[in-house]
Amino acid sequence: MSITDLIYQHVCKLSATDALEVLRFIEFIEFKQQQGAKPPIESQPGNINLLQWLENLPAGTRSADELYRDLQALRNEWE
C-alpha cells in the first residue's frame, strides 16, 4: 500500500471539515514546493550551530538564590 492510499483511507474517515483542512494543508505544501524549498537553518551560510552559540554565551554570575529572589520580586510586583 502506498502512502497515498494510506492517507486516502484516513481522510475518508474524517469529517468534512477535517478533510478540508487536510486538503488545504496539501495545497500549502504544493505552494511551498513551487516557491522553492529553503535549506535547513544549519546549512544556510552565515548561520552557526545553535548548540555552539549557546555554549559561547557568557556564563552568569548570579547564584540560584539570587535569581529566585529576583523572580519572586517580579511576581510580587504583578500581584
PyMOL commands that set and color helices and strands:
alter all, ss='L'
color gray80, all
select helices_A, chain A and resi 3-12+16-35+41-43+50-55+64-78
alter helices_A, ss='H'
color red, helices_A
deselect
rebuild
show_as cartoon
